[in-house]
Amino acid sequence: MRVRQQQILDLASGYPTLPISGFFSSLKTQATAEVLHALSANAHKTYKSEIGLAEAALLTRLAFVLGLDSKQHSLQTAITGSIAISRILTALIELSRDRGKSGVHLITASPFFDLPILLADEIRGFRRSTVFRNLPEGRLPFDKLREVLNTTRIDEMAVILVASPDNPTGSVWSAREISSLRAICASTNAILFVDHCFLLAGVQTPFSVPAVWECCEDNCEWVSIWDTGKTLALGGEKIAVTISNSKELNKKIKQALEVVQFELPLNTLLLFSKIFADEHWKDEVHRLHEVCVRNYNRLSRTNLGQCCIYKPEGSTLVLVELRNKHEKGASEVFEGNGVGVISGRPFFCPGHNSPALIRISLARDDDYFCEALEKLTVALKDC
């Protein structure tokens, strides 16, 4: 007798998983057709030059969409946000050496999304410090931040890494708080690194999250990332953009990208150029926003027993604190009940007495989320 394997409904991924709209499908078809035409009609032109022209056009449109000043802010494309983070970290090490330093003092929070921390630990030259914060607040306490910043050695370059909207807490930094961070960095010659991946889409209203480049100008050097994959539901098609006000740092990022990254495919560059040339993309972002709000409301109305839901200010994710004070075996319990989630433990500094948390995605189709929520409710009774 064959046992039927239970389907696992995925609420773990940080990227939106929604049906691709007719608008996006049409633009993907147009982009593919233009690539085929360009390759046949312009055989005398090199593929690389075609990519260069398409990338320049895309960056010009993205600068307009994000409200950037092309004279002050430098943009570069990366295949994914993960590659962008990796290359920025490498660029920071190279920049520190150019400035006569032996390494980088990287200051992050706990909890904080684990990828940049894991990458930094693999790159020689980083010394990490952690500022602990209490949940559900997601911001760094400035007094503790200054204390840790003051431990930067004379042979180190200080870098403060934050995210807004934050992963995993969903908190959002206000314009005043970002300005305060910039002032701290400017007064200590530290570089501010801000992950803005959830900038435009999630439970927040699009364009309601202040960006580092919108806050008061000062002498602070900063670098940021924006990932279209968190904003537009394109079935995995995405690009990332690095943004900086430092020409010196941007040069290092460009060099670091060239080491590991092939050019973005021409059809990808053309697709996103078409998307951002049409104001209709804002409707798609609003659609994602509405889905996240509906699903959060469904979750908040569900009886989860003694579990606590941390209401996010931004992003497409939400944290749920489990009834038990440990997460051991929690993922297996959820998967055994047919729903996939992310354990909260990797977001905390090792050894930190963290609460038992799971992170779930709100960016799912309504019917899919409702079915997963039923399975989640059953699983929570066992956690």
Sequence and secondary structure as in RCSB ss.txt:
>XXXX:A:sequence
MRVRQQQILDLASGYPTLPISGFFSSLKTQATAEVLHALSANAHKTYKSEIGLAEAALLTRLAFVLGLDSKQHSL
QTAITGSIAISRILTALIELSRDRGKSGVHLITASPFFDLPILLADEIRGFRRSTVFRNLPEGRLPFDKLREVLN
TTRIDEMAVILVASPDNPTGSVWSAREISSLRAICASTNAILFVDHCFLLAGVQTPFSVPAVWECCEDNCEWVSI
WDTGKTLALGGEKIAVTISNSKELNKKIKQALEVVQFELPLNTLLLFSKIFADEHWKDEVHRLHEVCVRNYNRLS
RTNLGQCCIYKPEGSTLVLVELRNKHEKGASEVFEGNGVGVISGRPFFCPGHNSPALIRISLARDDDYFCEALEK
LTVALKDC
>XXXX:A:secstr
        EE   SS B    HHHHHHHHHHHHHHHHHHHHTTTS HHHHHHHHHHHHHHHHHHHHT  TTT EE
EEESSHHHHHHHHHHHHHHHHHHTT SEEEEEEEES  HHHHHHHHHSTTEEEEEEE  SS  S  HHHHHHHHT
T  TTEEEEEEEESS TTT     HHHHHHHHHHHHHHT EEEEE TTSSSSSS TT S  TTTS   S EEEEE
EEGGGT  STT   EEEEES HHHHHHHHHHHHHH     HHHHHHHHHHHHSTTHHHHHHHHHHHHHHHHHHHH
HS  TT EEE  SSSSEEEEE SSS  TTHHHHHHHTTEE EESGGGS TT     EEEEE  B HHHHHHHHHH
HHHHHTT 
